[in-house]
Amino acid sequence: MAYIEGHARHQALLLPASVEDYVSADNPVRFINAFVDDLDLGDAGFLRSRPKATGRPGFDPGDMLKLYLYGYLNRVRSSRRLEAEAVRNLEVIWLLRGLRPDFKTIADFRRDNRFAFKAVFRAFVLLCRKLDLFGRELLAVDGTRLKAVNSRTRNFTKAKLDKYIKSADERLETYLGQLDNADRGEEAGTTRRSEALAAKIAKVREQRQVNQAMLEQLKASGESQISLTDPDARAMAAHPKVGVGYNAQVAVDARHKLIAEQHVTNAGSDLGFLAETAGAAKDILGVERIDVVADMGYYMGEDIAACERAGITPYVARPQRGTAVGDGRFPKERFRYDEAADCYHCPADQRLDTRYRWLQGGHIIVQYSNPRACGGCGLKPQCARGNFRSIRGRFRLGAE
């Protein structure tokens, strides 16, 4: 049985008369084309949205935006790959009407108009809202780490710079001592050794001056870190695979999993961003109240209270913190507080009454325990590390 064979390359074929015939009516590039054509690029903040009367003609920002959105939709981020797609991809050839911008033009467009893309995103969200694609009842908020072009070796903290300066001082002291010994010696080869030590001392002093200058710059800026390649990037200590990067906060509507709000920060954790992210999504969706879910990384009392004041009902998992959880013992949440009797009830349903109380920073700290009940309790191995378990309560002064 023969194989299926293609046409001979030199054979003349009857192809469609226009590129239009290669792109189906429901192809996503038609939406990209219509969406960008409907935008006011000048109001959005794109440069050169109005062509000048003189000079060499440039590419229309609308065409460049179409190419960028196509790449985003199809996970083609590289400027060089987008340049290649404009030559070989029939969808891109149709979208750009045969234009072939080079990779530098594409990269410069992305760099020069980076602040205008947020307006494009907002216009897309408003379009989805107009088409009733958002449920506008439930949001999910989460953060993701984006890796920067800055390596860990070019990211510095105060502790790292102090360590480098201290190490430089120690090496200088060692080299200077060795140089003194070499200068006092009369054996052969001391001159060459002295020259080598002098070169090492000069190099260490130069690097120390650089580190000292960075340390002074860091103190003057009030920041916790300084990055040399990407100044806005920060080290993400909790995510070593990312290293130095950014924290992107995203709010997703539950109906069709469409993103309603996004912004990028350089904070190392998600704490404090729930109300900000969900509030911005609520405003753009145009609702009075909305529910939001998030993981325990967002659990922060002040942020949850801010959500409730803004008409947002948050559902956030409460983290289990403390040494008891780390040791595998019952967390504090397993102890039920009785406000009327001002006592706690343990997992064995024993009552823990007030044992000590003291003032601390405008709060009353109360320690609840029941040593007698703990002595013969069968749950003691799962509950107490010592002779008995105590629970601390924290109350505002005058609000107990």
N, C-alpha and C positions, 0 to 999 in steps of 0.2 A: 504494500500500500504506500502510495506516494505521500509526501508531506504537503501541507498547505503552503503554497508559494506566493510571494509578493510580486509586484510588477517590476519589470526591468527598469532600472534607473534612467535609461535614455529614452523610454517610451513616453510619448506625448499623451497626457491625460486631460479629460474635460473636468476642471475643478470649478467650484463655485465662483461666480463672477465678482464677488466682493467679500471683504473680511466680515461684514455684517452677518453673512450666512453661516459663519463658523461659531457664532455665539448664540446659544439658545435663548428663548424669550424669558426663561426663569433663571438665567445665570446670575449669580450674586454681583458680578461686575456691573450689570445694568443698574442695580440699586446704588452701588458706589458712585457711578456716574451721575445719576439723578440727584443723589443726596448732596454731593459736593457742588453741583451746578446750582442748587437751591440755596447754598450758604452765601452770606455776605462776608467774604474773606477780609475785607477792610475792617469791618466791625469786630471780627474775631481777632484781629491783631497780626495778620500775616503781612510780611514785608513784600513790597513791590506788587501789591494787589491792583494797583493802577499803573499801567505802563507809561513810561516817559516818552515825550515826543521826539527826543533826540537820543543818540547813542545806539549801541548794538542791541538788537532785540534779545530778551531773555526768555526763559521758560515761564509759562503761566503758573503761578502758585497753585491754581486749581488742579492742573495736570499733575504737578508734583505731589499734591495731597492725595490725589486718587491713587498714585503709585504707592505711596506710603501706606494708605489704608488697605490696599490689596495685599501688600507684604504682611501687614499685621494680621489680616484675616487668614492668610495661608502660611503663617509662621516663617516668613522670609524676612529676616531683620537686617542682614548684611547689605551694605550699599553696593558692594561688588556683585552680589547675587541678584539684587534688584536690577542692576545694569544688564546682567546676562538675561534675565527674564524679559526685559524690554525688547530683546532681539529674537528670542526663540519661542516665547510663550504667546500663543494666539490671543488668549484673553487679555494680556497686557498690551499687545499690539493693537487690539480693538479699543481698549480703554484709553490709550495714549494717542490713538490715531497715527501710529507709526513713528512717534517721537522716540528718540534714543538718548536720554540724558546719561552722562557718564557718572561713575561712582562718586566723584568729588562733588558734583552738582547735587546729587541726592543727599550726601552727608552734610553739605553746607546748608541745604534747605532744612534738614532736621535740626541742625544746631541753631540756626538763626531764628527759627520759629517755634522753639521748644515751649515757650509760654503760651502760644496761641492754640495748642492742641487741647487744652482744657476747655476752651470755648467750643471746640468741635465736639468733644465728648458731651458737654451739656446740651448742645443742639440735638445730638443723637438721642439722649435720654428724653428730651422734650418731645421728640418725634415718636418714640416708643410709647410715651404717655398718651399722646394724641391718638395713637392707634390702639389704645387700651391693651397694651402688652404687659403692663404691670398690674399685679394683684393689689398692691398698696395696702396690704394688711399685715404682712410679716416680712421682716428683714433678717438676714444672717450676716453678722459682722465678723471678719477675721483679718489677720495680718499675714503677709508673706514676705520673706526676705529676698531681696534682689542683690545679686553680687555686683560690686563695683569693679572698675578697672584698677583700683588701688590695692596693692598687695599688703600683707601684714607687715612686711619689712619696712614699708613706707608709711606706716601708721604708728603714731607715738602718743603715749599718755605721760602724765607727770611722773608716775612711778618708773616707767621705762626710761625716760630721759634722766631722772635722778640716778638710776642704776648705771646707765652708760657713762655719765659724768664721773661717778664714783670709781667705776672701773678704769676710766681714762686717768684719773688722778693716781690710782694705784700703779698702773703701768708706767706712768711718767716717773714716779718715785723709784720704781725698779730700774728703769732705763738710765735715769740720772746717776743712781748708785753705781751701775755697771760702767757708765761713762767715766766717773771719777776713778774707779779702779783701773780702767784702761789707760787713762791719762797718767796715772802714777807708775804704771808698769813700763819696763824697758825691754821686754822681750820682743822678738820679731813679730810683725803682723799687728801690733797694737794700733798703728795709724789707720789701717784698713778697718779694724773693728770699731774704732772711734767714729769714723765716717758713717759706718752702717748704723750705729746707735744714734748718731745725730739725725740721720734721715728718718729713723723710726720715731724719734722724739718730735720732730717737726710734723710728721703725719698725724700722730696722736693729738698734738696740740691743735692742729687745724680741725680735726673731727670734734674735739672737745668744744671749740669755739662755735662750731655749727650747732651742736646739741644744746649749748648754753643759750644761743640765740633763739632756737626753737622753744626752749623752756620759758624764756622771757616772753616770747610771743604768745605762748599758750596761757600764761598767767594774765597777760594783758587782755586777751580776748574773753576770758571767763569761761571758755569751753573746757570740756574734760579730755578732748583728744584733738590731735592735729593730723591731717592726712595730706601728703605732699602731691600725689598724682591727682586725686579727686578730693578737693578741699571739703566738700559737703558730706563725704562718706564717713561712716563710723564703724568701729569694730563691734560685731554682734557676738558678745561673749557666750550667750546661750546657744549659738548656732555655729559651731566651728567649721562646718562644711561651707558656710557662706563666707566666713571670715570678715572682711571689711565690705560693707554694703549699705543698703537702705531697707527701711521697713515700710511696705506698701499696705495701707489700710483700705479695705474694700467692703462695701455694703451691697448685698445681692438680694434682689426681690425673689420671693418664694415661687411665684407662679411659673415663670419661664426661665428662671435662673439668670436673669439679666442684671448686669451691674448698674446700680442706681447712683453710686457715689464712690469715688476713689481719690486718695491723695497719698503722697509719698513723704515720709519723715525719715530722720536719721536716729530716732530713738531706738534703744536696744530692746525694749519690751512693749507690750500692747497696753500697759496700764495707763489710764487717763484718756484713751482715745475713743471709748465707746460713745459717750454723749456727743462728741464732736462729729464722728463719722455718721452715726445714726441720725443726728439732728440735721446735718446737711442733706442726707437722703430724704428725710421727712419733708424738708422744705421744697426740694425739687419735685417730689411726688405730689405735693399740694394736698396733704391730708392733715386733719386736726390731731389725730392720735394714730399710733402704729405700734405694733409689737416688734421686739428685736431679741434674737437669741445670739449668745456668744459663749466661748469656752471660758474656763476658769482663769485664763490669763488676763481677762478684763475685769476680774472681781476687785472693785475698789469702791468703798462706801460713798465717797464724795461724788464719783462719776455716776453711780447708780442713782443717787439723789438728784443730780443734774438732769438725768434722763427723765425722771418722774416729773420734775418741774417743767420740762419741755414737751410734755405730752407723749412720752415714749415709755412703754411698759417693758422693762428689761427682764429677760430670763437668762441668768448667768449662773453657771455652776460655781458653787462655793468651794474654794480650795481647802484641803485639810492640811493645816500647818501645825508645827510644833514638834517637840522631841518625842511626844507619845506616838505620833503617827510614824515617825522614822523608826521607832523601836518596835512597831507592830502592835502597839496597845490601843485601847479604845480612844478615838478622838474626842475632843470636847463636845462635838455635836451630838454624841450619844448620851450626854448628860442634859436632862430637861430642867429648865429654870422655871420655878413657880414664883411669879411676881408677887402674888398676894401674900405668900408666906415668906418671901425673900430667902429661898433655899433652892438647892439643886437636888434632883433625884437621879441616882446613878443607874447603869444598865441592870443592876440587881434590884432596883426599886427601893434602895435604901436612901434615907434623907441625909443630905450634907448641909449642915448649918454653918453660920458664920463663926470662924475661928480667930481671924485677925483682920484688921482693916487699917489703912494708912493713906495719907495724902500723897499724890504724885502728879505734879504738873497740872494743877487745876482739876484733877480727877480723884475720886475715892476708889482705891483698890481694895477689894474684899476677897479674902481667901475662905473658901468653903471646904469643909472636910468632916469625916466621921471615922476616926481611928478605930473605935470599938467595933463598928460594923465591918470594917475592912479586915479585921483580924481573923474572922472565921468565914470569910466570903469565898465561895468556890470559884468565882470569876477573877480573883485577885491576880493570878499570873497574866491574864489578858488586860489588866487594868492598871495595876500599880507596880512600879519598879522597886519602891522601898516598902516601908511598913504599912503605908496607907496612901490613898490618892487624894490630892487636893485640886480644886478648880478655882481659878481666879475670875472675878467679875470686875468690870471697869465701868464706873458711873461718873457722869459729869457732876461737879460740885453743885449742890443744890437741886439736883434732878433725881436723886436716889429714890 
